[in-house]
Amino acid sequence: MVERVVVGAHYGLRDWLAQRITAAIMAVYTVILLAMLIGGAPISYAVWQDLFTQGWMRVATLLFATSLAWHAWVGMRDILMDYVKPAGARLTLEVVVLLVLAGILGWTIQILWR
């Protein structure tokens, strides 16, 4: 009888799918934003401000920022799990990454809804 040894966290399919979905969301947002900015009036502060006074654009931007943070978290966590072997150092770096991403996401919310 062969015993199976389980090692690692086995995030595999879930993380692969998260990376693809978040990348697709970011790509769609980028294409829509570029189409609006290229096809519309010349870019000025007033045009930019008018664009972001619309509720749907704020929600889309928040969805983009959330997708970007999740995408970055999965990527950074995988890099840290692969290359930082001491558990204490890896945990410290993971907490730092999470705090930075949460701070950026909070700042994004403050900018969009102040």
C-alpha distances in whole Angstrom, upper triangle without the diagonal:
4,6,10,13,16,19,23,25,23,27,27,28,30,32,32,34,36,37,38,40,42,43,44,46,48,49,51,52,53,55,57,58,59,61,63,64,65,66,68,71,71,69,71,70,72,69,66,67,68,65,63,65,64,61,59,59,58,55,54,54,52,49,50,49,47,45,46,44,41,41,41,39,36,37,38,35,33,35,35,31,31,33,34,31,33,32,36,38,35,36,40,40,38,41,44,43,42,46,47,46,47,51,51,50,53,55,55,55,58,60,59,61,63
4,6,9,13,16,19,21,20,24,23,25,28,29,29,31,33,34,35,37,39,40,41,43,45,46,47,49,50,52,54,55,56,58,60,61,62,63,65,68,68,66,67,67,68,66,63,64,65,62,60,62,61,58,56,56,55,52,51,51,49,46,46,46,43,41,42,41,38,37,38,36,33,33,34,31,29,31,31,27,27,30,31,28,30,29,33,34,32,33,37,37,35,38,40,39,39,43,44,43,44,47,48,47,49,52,52,52,55,57,56,58,60
4,6,10,13,16,18,18,21,22,24,26,27,27,30,31,32,34,36,37,38,40,42,43,44,46,48,49,50,52,53,54,56,58,59,60,62,64,66,66,64,65,65,66,64,61,62,63,60,58,60,59,56,54,54,53,50,49,49,47,44,44,44,41,39,40,39,35,35,36,33,30,31,32,29,27,29,29,25,25,27,28,25,27,26,29,31,29,30,33,34,32,34,37,36,36,39,41,40,41,44,45,44,47,49,49,50,53,54,54,55,58
4,6,10,13,15,14,18,18,20,22,23,24,26,28,29,30,32,33,34,36,38,39,40,42,44,45,46,48,50,51,52,54,55,56,58,60,63,62,60,62,61,62,60,57,58,59,56,54,56,55,52,50,50,49,46,45,45,43,41,41,40,37,36,36,35,32,31,32,30,27,28,28,25,23,26,25,22,22,25,25,23,25,24,27,29,26,27,31,31,29,31,34,33,33,36,38,37,38,41,42,41,43,46,45,46,49,50,50,52,54
4,6,10,13,13,16,17,19,21,22,23,25,26,27,29,31,32,33,35,37,38,39,41,43,44,45,47,48,49,51,53,54,55,57,59,61,61,58,60,59,61,59,55,56,58,54,52,55,54,51,49,49,47,45,44,44,41,39,39,38,36,34,34,33,30,29,30,27,25,25,26,23,21,23,22,18,19,21,22,19,21,20,23,25,23,23,27,27,26,28,31,30,30,33,35,34,35,38,39,38,41,43,43,44,47,48,48,50,52
4,7,9,9,13,14,16,18,18,20,22,23,24,26,28,29,30,32,33,34,36,38,39,40,42,44,45,46,48,50,51,52,54,55,58,58,55,56,55,57,55,52,53,54,51,49,51,50,47,45,45,44,41,40,40,38,35,35,35,32,30,31,29,26,26,26,24,21,22,23,19,18,20,20,16,17,20,20,18,19,18,21,23,20,21,24,24,23,25,28,27,27,30,32,30,32,35,35,35,37,40,40,40,43,45,44,46,48
4,7,8,11,13,16,17,17,18,21,22,22,25,27,27,28,31,32,33,34,37,38,38,40,42,43,44,46,48,49,50,52,53,56,55,53,54,53,55,53,50,51,52,49,47,49,48,46,44,43,42,40,39,38,36,34,34,33,30,28,29,27,24,24,24,21,19,20,20,16,15,17,16,12,13,16,16,14,16,14,18,19,17,17,21,21,19,22,25,24,24,27,29,28,29,32,33,32,35,37,37,38,41,42,42,44,46
4,6,9,10,14,14,14,16,18,18,19,22,23,24,25,28,29,29,31,33,34,35,37,39,39,41,43,44,45,46,49,50,52,52,49,50,49,51,49,46,47,48,45,43,46,45,42,40,40,38,36,35,34,32,30,30,29,26,25,25,23,20,20,20,17,15,16,16,13,11,14,13,9,10,13,14,12,14,12,16,17,14,14,18,18,16,19,21,20,20,24,25,24,25,28,29,29,31,33,33,34,37,39,39,40,42
4,6,9,12,11,11,14,16,16,17,20,21,21,23,25,26,27,29,31,32,33,35,36,37,39,41,42,43,44,46,48,50,50,47,48,47,49,47,43,44,46,42,40,43,42,39,37,37,35,33,32,32,29,27,27,26,23,22,22,21,18,18,18,15,13,14,15,11,10,13,13,10,12,15,15,14,16,13,16,17,14,14,18,17,15,17,20,18,18,21,23,22,23,26,27,26,28,31,31,31,34,36,36,37,39
4,5,8,9,9,11,13,14,15,17,19,20,21,23,25,26,27,29,30,31,33,35,36,37,39,41,42,43,45,46,49,49,46,48,47,48,46,43,44,45,42,40,42,41,39,37,36,35,32,31,31,29,27,27,26,23,22,22,21,18,17,18,16,13,15,16,13,11,14,15,12,13,16,17,17,19,17,20,21,17,17,21,20,17,20,22,20,20,24,25,23,24,28,28,27,29,32,31,32,35,36,36,38,40
4,6,6,6,8,10,10,12,14,15,16,18,20,21,22,24,26,27,28,30,31,32,34,36,37,38,40,41,43,45,45,43,44,43,45,43,39,40,41,38,36,39,37,35,33,32,31,29,27,27,25,23,23,22,20,18,19,17,14,14,15,13,10,12,14,11,9,13,14,11,13,17,17,18,20,18,20,20,17,17,20,19,16,18,21,18,17,21,22,20,21,25,25,23,26,29,28,29,32,33,32,34,37
4,6,6,6,9,10,11,13,14,16,17,19,20,21,23,25,26,27,29,31,32,33,35,36,38,39,40,42,45,45,42,44,43,45,43,40,41,42,38,37,39,38,36,33,33,32,29,28,28,26,23,23,23,21,18,19,19,15,14,16,14,11,12,14,12,10,14,15,13,13,17,19,19,22,20,23,23,19,20,23,21,18,21,23,20,20,24,24,22,24,27,26,25,28,30,29,30,34,34,34,36,38
4,5,5,6,8,10,11,12,14,15,16,18,20,21,23,24,26,27,29,30,31,33,35,36,37,39,40,43,43,41,43,43,44,42,39,40,40,37,35,38,36,34,31,31,31,28,26,27,25,22,22,23,20,17,19,19,15,14,17,16,12,14,17,15,13,16,18,16,17,20,22,23,25,24,26,26,22,23,25,24,21,23,25,22,21,25,26,23,24,28,27,25,28,31,29,30,33,34,33,35,38
4,6,5,6,9,10,10,12,14,15,16,18,20,21,22,24,26,27,28,30,32,33,34,36,37,39,41,42,39,41,40,41,39,36,37,38,34,33,35,33,31,28,28,28,25,23,24,22,19,19,20,17,15,16,16,12,12,15,13,10,13,15,14,13,16,18,16,17,21,22,23,25,23,25,25,21,21,24,22,19,21,23,20,19,22,23,20,21,25,24,22,25,28,26,26,30,31,30,31,34
4,5,5,6,9,10,10,12,14,15,16,18,20,21,22,24,26,27,28,30,31,33,34,36,37,40,40,37,39,38,40,37,34,36,36,33,31,34,32,30,28,27,27,24,22,22,21,18,18,18,15,13,14,13,10,9,11,10,7,9,12,10,9,13,14,13,15,18,19,20,23,21,23,22,19,19,21,19,16,18,20,17,16,20,20,17,19,22,21,20,23,25,24,25,28,29,28,30,33
4,6,5,6,9,10,11,12,15,16,17,19,20,21,23,25,26,27,29,31,32,33,34,36,39,39,37,39,38,40,37,34,36,37,33,32,35,33,31,28,28,27,25,23,23,22,19,18,19,17,14,15,15,12,10,13,13,9,10,13,13,11,14,16,15,16,19,21,22,25,24,26,25,21,22,24,22,19,22,23,20,19,23,23,20,22,25,23,22,26,27,26,27,30,31,30,32,35
4,5,5,6,8,10,11,12,14,15,17,18,20,21,23,24,26,27,29,30,31,33,34,37,38,36,38,37,38,36,33,34,35,31,30,32,31,28,26,25,25,22,20,21,20,17,16,18,16,12,14,15,12,10,14,14,11,12,16,15,14,17,19,18,19,22,24,26,28,26,28,28,24,24,26,24,21,23,24,21,20,24,23,20,22,25,23,22,25,27,25,26,29,29,28,30,33
4,5,5,6,8,10,11,12,14,15,17,18,20,21,22,24,26,27,28,30,31,33,35,36,33,35,34,36,33,30,31,32,29,27,30,28,26,23,23,22,20,18,18,17,14,13,14,12,9,11,11,8,7,11,10,8,10,13,13,13,16,18,17,19,21,23,25,27,25,26,25,22,22,24,21,18,20,21,18,17,20,20,16,18,21,20,18,21,23,21,22,25,26,25,27,30
4,6,5,6,9,10,11,12,14,15,16,18,20,21,22,24,26,27,28,30,31,34,34,32,33,33,35,32,29,31,32,28,27,30,28,26,24,23,23,20,18,18,17,14,13,14,12,9,10,11,8,6,9,10,7,8,12,12,12,14,16,16,17,20,21,24,26,25,26,25,21,22,23,21,18,20,21,17,17,20,19,16,18,21,19,18,21,23,21,22,26,26,25,27,30
4,6,5,6,9,10,10,12,14,15,16,18,20,21,22,24,26,27,28,30,33,33,31,33,33,34,32,29,31,31,28,27,30,28,26,23,22,23,20,18,18,18,15,14,15,14,10,12,14,11,9,12,14,11,12,15,16,15,17,20,20,20,23,25,27,29,28,30,29,25,25,27,24,22,24,24,21,20,23,22,19,21,24,22,20,24,25,23,24,27,27,26,28,31
4,5,5,6,9,10,11,12,14,15,17,18,20,21,23,24,26,27,28,31,32,30,32,32,33,30,27,29,29,25,24,27,25,23,20,19,20,17,15,16,15,12,11,13,12,8,11,13,10,9,13,14,12,13,17,17,17,19,22,22,23,25,27,29,31,29,31,30,26,26,28,25,22,24,25,21,20,23,22,18,20,23,21,18,22,23,21,21,25,25,23,26,29
4,5,5,6,9,10,11,12,14,15,16,18,20,21,22,24,26,27,29,30,27,29,29,30,27,25,26,26,23,22,24,23,21,18,17,17,15,13,13,13,9,8,10,9,5,7,9,7,6,10,11,10,12,15,16,16,18,20,21,22,24,25,28,30,28,29,28,24,24,25,23,20,21,22,18,17,20,19,15,17,19,17,15,19,20,17,18,22,22,20,23,26
4,5,5,6,9,10,10,12,14,15,16,18,20,21,22,24,25,28,28,26,28,28,30,27,24,26,27,23,22,25,24,23,20,18,19,17,14,14,15,12,9,11,11,8,8,11,10,7,10,13,12,12,15,17,16,18,20,21,22,24,25,28,30,29,30,29,25,26,27,24,21,23,23,19,19,22,20,17,19,21,18,17,21,21,19,20,24,23,22,25,27
4,5,5,6,9,10,11,12,14,15,16,18,20,21,22,24,27,28,26,28,28,29,26,24,26,26,22,22,25,23,22,18,17,18,16,13,14,15,12,10,13,13,9,11,14,13,11,14,16,15,15,19,20,20,21,24,25,25,27,29,32,34,33,34,32,29,29,30,27,25,27,26,23,22,25,23,20,21,24,21,19,23,23,20,21,25,24,22,25,28
4,5,5,6,9,10,11,12,14,15,17,18,20,21,22,25,26,24,26,26,26,24,21,23,23,19,18,21,19,18,15,14,15,13,9,10,11,8,7,10,10,7,9,12,11,11,14,16,15,16,19,20,21,22,25,26,27,28,30,33,34,33,34,32,29,29,30,27,24,26,25,22,21,23,21,18,19,21,18,16,19,20,17,18,21,21,19,21,24
4,6,5,6,9,10,10,12,14,15,16,18,20,21,23,24,21,23,23,25,22,19,21,22,18,17,20,19,18,15,14,14,13,10,9,11,9,6,8,10,7,7,11,11,10,12,15,15,15,18,20,20,21,23,25,26,27,29,32,33,32,33,31,28,28,28,25,23,24,24,20,20,22,20,16,18,19,16,15,18,19,15,17,20,19,17,20,23
4,5,5,6,9,10,11,12,14,15,16,18,20,22,23,21,24,24,25,22,20,22,22,19,19,22,20,20,17,15,17,16,12,12,14,12,9,12,13,11,11,14,15,12,15,18,17,17,20,22,22,23,26,27,27,29,31,34,36,35,36,34,30,31,31,28,26,28,27,23,23,25,23,20,22,23,20,19,22,22,19,20,23,22,20,23,26
4,5,5,6,9,10,11,12,14,15,16,18,21,22,20,23,23,24,21,19,21,21,17,17,20,18,18,14,13,15,14,10,11,14,11,9,13,14,12,13,16,16,15,17,20,20,20,23,25,25,26,29,30,30,32,34,37,39,37,38,36,33,33,34,31,29,30,29,26,25,27,25,22,23,24,21,19,23,23,19,20,23,22,19,22,26
4,6,5,6,8,10,11,12,14,15,16,19,20,18,20,20,21,18,15,17,17,14,14,17,15,15,12,10,12,11,7,8,11,9,7,10,12,11,11,15,15,15,17,19,20,20,22,25,25,26,28,30,31,32,33,37,38,37,37,36,33,33,33,30,28,28,28,24,24,25,23,20,21,22,18,17,20,19,16,17,20,18,16,19,22
4,5,5,6,8,10,10,12,14,15,18,18,16,18,19,20,17,15,18,18,14,15,18,17,17,15,12,14,14,10,10,13,12,9,12,14,12,12,16,17,15,17,20,21,20,22,25,25,26,28,30,30,32,33,36,38,37,38,35,33,33,33,30,28,29,28,24,24,26,23,20,22,22,19,18,21,20,17,19,21,19,17,21,23
4,6,5,6,9,10,10,12,14,17,17,16,19,20,21,18,16,19,19,15,16,19,18,19,16,13,16,16,12,13,16,14,12,15,17,15,15,19,20,18,20,23,23,23,25,28,28,28,31,33,33,34,36,39,41,40,41,39,36,36,36,33,31,33,31,28,28,29,27,24,25,26,23,21,24,24,20,22,24,22,20,23,26
4,6,5,6,9,10,10,12,15,16,15,18,19,19,15,14,17,16,12,13,16,14,15,12,10,13,14,10,11,14,13,12,15,17,16,16,20,21,20,22,24,25,25,27,30,30,31,33,35,35,37,38,41,43,42,42,40,38,38,38,35,33,33,32,29,29,30,27,24,25,26,23,21,24,23,19,20,23,20,18,21,24
4,5,5,6,8,10,11,13,14,12,14,15,16,12,11,14,13,10,11,14,13,15,12,9,12,13,10,10,13,13,11,14,16,16,15,19,20,20,21,24,25,25,27,29,30,30,33,35,35,36,37,41,42,41,41,39,37,37,36,33,32,32,31,28,27,28,25,23,24,24,20,19,22,20,17,18,20,18,16,19,21
4,5,5,6,8,10,12,12,11,14,16,17,13,12,16,15,12,14,17,17,18,16,13,16,17,14,13,17,17,14,16,19,18,17,21,23,21,22,26,26,26,28,30,31,31,33,36,36,37,38,42,43,43,43,40,38,38,38,35,33,34,33,29,29,30,27,25,26,26,23,22,25,23,20,22,23,20,19,22,24
4,6,5,6,8,11,12,12,16,17,18,14,14,17,16,13,15,18,16,18,16,13,17,18,15,15,19,18,16,19,22,20,20,24,25,24,25,28,29,28,31,33,34,34,37,38,39,40,41,45,47,46,46,44,41,41,41,38,36,37,36,32,32,33,31,28,29,29,26,25,27,26,22,24,26,23,21,24,26
4,6,5,6,9,11,10,13,15,14,10,10,13,12,9,12,14,13,15,14,11,14,16,13,14,17,18,16,18,21,21,21,24,25,25,26,29,30,30,32,34,35,35,38,40,40,41,43,46,48,46,47,44,42,42,41,38,37,37,36,33,32,33,30,28,29,28,25,24,26,24,21,22,24,20,18,21,23
4,6,5,7,8,7,10,12,12,9,9,12,12,9,12,15,15,17,16,13,16,18,15,15,18,19,17,19,22,21,21,24,26,25,26,29,30,30,31,34,35,35,37,40,40,41,42,45,47,46,46,44,41,42,41,38,36,37,35,32,32,32,30,27,28,28,24,24,26,24,20,22,23,20,18,21,23
4,6,8,8,8,12,15,15,12,12,16,15,13,16,19,18,21,19,16,19,21,18,18,22,22,19,22,25,24,23,26,28,27,28,31,32,31,33,36,36,36,39,41,41,42,43,47,49,48,48,46,43,44,43,40,39,39,37,34,35,35,32,30,31,31,27,27,29,27,24,26,27,23,22,25,27
4,7,9,10,14,16,16,12,13,17,15,13,16,19,18,20,19,16,20,21,19,19,23,23,21,23,26,25,25,29,30,29,30,34,34,34,36,38,39,39,42,44,44,45,46,50,51,51,51,48,46,46,46,43,41,42,40,37,37,38,35,32,34,33,30,29,31,29,26,27,28,25,23,26,28
4,7,8,11,13,13,9,11,14,12,11,14,16,15,19,17,15,18,21,18,18,22,23,21,23,26,26,26,29,31,30,31,34,35,35,37,39,40,40,43,45,45,46,47,51,52,51,51,49,47,47,46,43,42,42,40,37,37,37,35,32,33,33,29,28,30,28,25,26,27,23,21,24,26
4,6,8,11,10,7,10,13,11,11,15,16,16,20,19,17,20,22,21,20,24,25,23,25,28,28,28,31,33,32,33,36,37,37,38,41,42,42,44,47,47,48,49,52,54,53,53,50,48,48,47,44,43,43,41,38,38,38,35,33,34,33,30,29,30,28,25,26,27,23,22,24,25
4,6,10,10,8,10,13,13,13,16,17,18,22,21,18,21,24,22,21,24,26,24,25,28,28,27,30,33,32,32,35,37,36,37,40,41,41,43,46,46,46,47,51,52,52,51,49,47,47,46,43,42,42,40,37,38,37,34,33,34,32,29,29,30,27,25,26,27,23,22,25,25
4,7,8,6,7,10,11,11,13,15,17,20,19,16,18,21,19,18,21,23,21,22,25,26,24,27,30,29,29,32,34,33,34,37,39,38,40,43,43,43,44,48,49,48,48,45,44,44,42,39,39,39,36,34,34,34,31,29,30,29,25,25,27,24,21,23,23,19,19,22,22
4,5,5,6,9,10,11,13,14,16,20,20,17,18,22,21,19,22,24,22,23,26,27,26,28,31,30,30,33,35,35,35,38,40,39,41,44,45,44,45,49,50,49,48,46,44,44,42,40,39,39,36,34,34,33,30,29,30,28,25,25,26,23,21,22,22,18,18,20,20
4,6,5,6,8,10,11,12,15,18,19,16,16,20,19,17,20,23,21,21,25,26,25,26,29,30,29,32,34,34,34,37,39,39,40,43,44,44,44,48,48,47,46,44,43,42,40,38,37,37,34,32,32,31,28,27,28,26,23,23,23,20,18,20,19,15,15,17,17
4,5,5,6,8,10,10,13,16,18,15,16,20,19,18,21,23,22,23,26,27,26,28,31,31,31,34,36,36,37,39,41,41,42,45,46,46,47,50,51,50,49,47,45,44,43,41,40,39,37,35,34,33,31,29,29,28,25,25,25,22,20,21,20,16,16,17,17
4,5,5,6,9,10,12,15,16,13,15,18,17,16,19,21,20,21,24,25,25,27,29,29,30,33,35,34,35,38,40,40,41,44,45,45,46,49,50,49,48,46,44,44,43,40,39,38,36,34,34,33,30,29,29,28,24,24,25,22,19,20,20,17,15,18,18
4,6,5,6,9,11,14,14,11,12,15,15,13,16,18,17,17,21,22,21,23,26,26,26,29,31,31,32,34,36,36,38,40,41,41,42,46,46,45,45,42,40,40,39,36,35,35,33,30,30,29,27,25,25,24,21,20,21,18,16,17,17,13,12,15,16
4,5,5,6,9,12,14,11,11,15,15,13,16,19,18,18,21,23,22,24,27,27,28,30,32,32,33,35,37,38,39,41,43,43,43,47,47,46,45,43,41,40,39,37,36,35,33,31,30,29,27,25,25,23,21,20,20,18,15,16,15,12,11,12,13
4,5,5,7,11,12,10,11,15,15,14,17,19,19,20,22,24,24,26,28,29,29,32,34,34,35,37,39,40,41,43,45,45,46,49,50,48,47,45,44,43,42,39,38,37,35,33,32,32,29,27,27,26,23,22,22,20,17,18,17,14,12,14,15
4,6,6,9,10,7,9,12,12,11,14,16,15,17,19,21,21,23,25,25,26,29,31,31,32,34,36,37,38,40,42,42,43,46,47,46,45,43,41,40,39,37,35,35,33,31,30,30,27,25,25,24,21,20,21,19,16,16,17,14,11,13,15
4,5,7,9,6,6,10,10,9,11,14,14,14,17,19,19,20,23,24,24,26,29,29,30,32,34,35,36,38,40,40,41,44,45,43,42,40,38,37,37,34,33,32,30,28,27,26,24,22,22,21,18,17,17,16,13,12,13,10,8,10,12
4,6,9,8,7,11,12,12,13,16,17,17,19,21,22,23,25,27,27,29,31,32,33,35,37,38,39,41,43,43,44,47,47,45,45,43,41,40,39,37,35,34,33,31,29,29,27,25,24,23,21,19,19,17,15,14,14,12,9,9,11
4,6,6,7,9,10,11,13,15,16,17,19,20,21,23,25,26,27,29,31,32,33,35,37,38,39,41,42,43,44,47,47,46,45,44,41,40,39,37,35,35,34,31,30,29,28,25,24,24,22,20,20,19,16,15,16,14,10,11,14
4,5,5,6,9,10,11,12,14,15,16,18,20,21,23,24,26,27,29,30,31,33,35,36,37,39,41,42,42,45,46,43,43,42,39,38,37,36,33,32,32,30,28,27,26,24,22,22,20,18,18,18,15,13,14,13,10,10,13
4,5,5,6,8,10,10,12,14,15,16,18,20,21,22,24,25,27,28,30,31,33,34,36,37,39,40,41,44,45,42,42,41,38,37,37,35,33,32,32,29,27,27,26,23,22,23,21,18,19,19,15,14,16,15,11,12,16
4,5,5,6,8,10,10,12,14,15,16,18,20,21,22,24,26,27,28,30,31,32,34,36,37,38,39,42,43,41,41,39,37,36,36,33,31,31,30,27,26,26,24,21,21,21,18,16,17,17,13,13,15,13,9,12,15
4,5,5,6,9,10,10,12,14,15,16,18,20,21,22,24,26,27,28,30,31,32,34,36,37,37,40,41,39,38,37,35,33,33,31,29,28,27,25,23,23,22,19,18,18,16,13,14,13,10,9,11,10,6,8,11
4,5,5,6,9,10,10,12,14,15,16,18,20,21,22,24,25,27,29,30,31,33,34,36,36,39,40,38,37,36,34,32,32,30,28,27,27,24,22,22,21,18,17,18,16,13,14,15,11,10,13,12,9,10,14
4,5,5,6,9,10,10,12,14,15,16,18,20,21,22,24,25,27,28,30,31,33,34,35,38,39,37,37,36,33,32,32,30,27,27,27,24,22,23,21,18,18,19,16,14,15,16,12,12,15,14,11,13,16
4,5,5,6,9,10,10,12,14,15,16,18,20,21,22,24,26,27,28,30,31,32,33,36,37,35,35,33,31,30,30,27,25,25,24,21,20,20,19,16,16,16,13,11,13,13,9,9,12,11,8,11,14
4,5,5,6,8,10,10,12,14,15,16,18,20,21,22,24,25,26,28,30,31,31,34,35,33,33,31,29,28,27,25,23,22,22,19,17,18,17,13,13,14,11,8,10,11,7,7,11,10,8,10,14
4,6,5,6,8,10,10,12,14,15,16,18,20,21,23,24,25,27,29,30,31,33,34,32,32,31,28,27,28,25,23,23,23,20,18,19,18,14,14,16,13,10,13,14,11,11,14,14,12,14,17
4,5,5,6,9,10,10,12,14,15,16,18,20,21,22,24,26,27,28,29,32,33,32,32,30,27,27,27,24,22,22,22,18,17,18,17,13,14,15,12,10,13,14,10,12,15,14,12,15,18
4,5,5,6,9,10,10,12,14,15,16,18,20,21,22,24,26,27,27,30,31,29,29,27,25,24,24,21,19,19,18,15,14,15,13,10,11,12,9,7,10,10,7,9,12,12,11,14,16
4,5,5,6,8,10,10,12,14,15,16,18,20,21,22,24,26,26,29,29,27,27,26,23,22,22,20,18,18,17,14,13,14,13,9,10,12,10,7,10,12,9,10,14,14,13,15,18
4,5,5,6,8,10,11,12,14,15,17,18,20,21,23,24,25,28,29,27,28,26,23,23,23,21,18,19,19,15,14,16,15,11,12,15,12,10,14,15,12,14,17,17,16,18,21
4,6,5,6,8,10,11,12,14,15,16,18,20,21,22,23,26,27,26,26,24,22,21,22,19,17,17,17,13,13,15,13,9,11,13,10,9,13,14,12,14,17,16,16,19,21
4,5,5,6,9,10,10,12,14,15,16,18,20,21,21,24,25,23,23,22,19,18,18,16,13,14,13,10,9,11,10,6,8,10,8,7,11,12,11,13,16,16,16,18,21
4,5,5,6,9,10,10,12,14,15,16,18,20,20,23,24,22,23,21,18,18,18,16,13,14,15,11,10,13,12,9,10,13,12,10,14,16,14,15,19,19,19,21,23
4,5,5,6,9,10,11,12,14,16,17,18,20,22,24,23,23,22,19,19,19,17,14,16,16,12,12,15,14,10,13,15,14,13,16,18,16,18,21,21,21,23,26
4,6,5,6,8,10,10,12,14,15,16,17,20,22,20,21,19,16,16,17,14,12,13,13,9,10,12,11,8,11,13,12,12,15,16,15,18,20,20,21,23,25
4,5,5,6,8,10,10,12,14,15,15,18,19,18,18,17,13,13,14,11,9,11,11,7,7,11,10,8,10,13,12,12,15,17,16,18,21,22,22,24,26
4,6,5,6,9,10,10,12,14,15,17,19,18,19,18,14,14,16,13,10,13,14,11,10,14,14,11,14,17,16,15,19,20,20,21,24,25,25,27,29
4,6,5,6,9,10,11,12,14,17,19,18,19,17,14,15,16,13,11,14,14,11,12,15,14,12,15,18,17,17,20,21,21,23,25,26,26,28,30
4,5,5,6,8,10,10,11,14,16,15,16,14,11,12,13,9,8,11,11,8,10,13,12,11,14,16,15,16,19,20,20,22,25,25,26,28,30
4,5,5,6,9,10,10,12,14,13,14,13,9,10,11,9,7,10,11,8,9,13,13,12,15,17,17,17,20,22,22,24,26,27,28,30,31
4,5,5,6,9,10,12,15,14,16,14,11,12,14,12,10,14,15,12,13,17,17,15,18,21,20,20,23,25,25,27,29,30,30,32,34
4,5,5,6,8,11,13,14,15,13,10,12,14,11,10,14,14,12,14,17,16,16,19,21,20,21,24,25,25,27,30,30,31,33,35
4,5,5,5,8,10,10,12,9,6,9,10,8,7,11,12,10,12,15,15,15,18,20,20,21,24,25,25,27,29,30,31,33,35
4,6,6,7,10,9,12,11,7,9,12,10,9,13,14,13,14,18,18,18,20,22,23,23,26,28,28,30,32,33,34,36,37
4,6,7,11,11,14,13,10,13,15,13,12,16,17,15,17,20,20,20,23,25,25,26,28,30,30,32,34,35,36,38,40
4,6,9,11,13,11,9,12,14,12,12,16,16,15,18,20,20,20,23,25,25,26,29,30,30,32,34,35,36,38,40
4,6,8,9,7,6,9,11,9,10,14,14,14,16,18,19,19,22,24,24,26,28,29,30,32,34,34,36,38,39
4,6,9,8,7,10,12,12,13,16,17,17,19,21,22,22,25,26,27,28,31,32,33,35,37,38,39,41,42
4,6,6,6,9,10,11,12,14,16,17,18,20,21,23,24,26,27,29,30,32,33,35,36,38,39,41,42
4,6,5,6,9,10,10,12,14,15,16,18,20,21,22,24,26,27,28,30,31,33,34,36,37,39,40
4,5,5,6,9,10,11,12,14,15,17,18,20,21,22,24,26,27,28,30,32,33,35,36,37,38
4,5,5,6,9,10,11,12,14,15,17,18,20,21,23,24,26,27,29,30,31,33,35,36,37
4,5,5,6,9,10,10,12,14,15,16,18,20,21,22,24,26,27,29,30,31,33,35,36
4,5,5,6,9,10,10,12,14,15,16,18,20,21,22,24,26,27,28,30,31,33,34
4,5,5,6,9,10,11,12,14,15,16,18,20,21,22,24,26,27,29,30,32,32
4,5,5,6,9,10,11,12,14,15,17,18,20,21,22,24,26,27,29,30,31
4,5,5,6,9,10,11,12,14,15,16,18,20,21,23,24,26,27,29,30
4,5,5,6,9,10,10,12,14,15,16,18,20,21,22,24,26,27,28
4,5,5,6,9,10,10,12,14,15,16,18,20,21,22,24,26,26
4,5,5,6,9,10,11,12,14,15,16,18,20,21,23,24,25
4,5,5,6,8,10,10,12,14,15,16,18,20,21,22,24
4,5,5,6,9,10,10,12,14,15,16,18,20,21,22
4,5,5,6,9,10,10,12,14,15,16,18,20,21
4,5,5,6,9,10,10,12,14,15,17,18,20
4,5,5,6,8,10,11,12,14,15,16,18
4,5,5,6,9,10,10,12,14,15,16
4,5,5,6,9,10,10,12,14,15
4,5,5,6,9,10,11,12,14
4,5,5,6,9,10,11,12
4,5,5,6,9,10,10
4,5,5,6,9,10
4,5,5,6,8
4,6,5,6
4,6,6
4,6
4
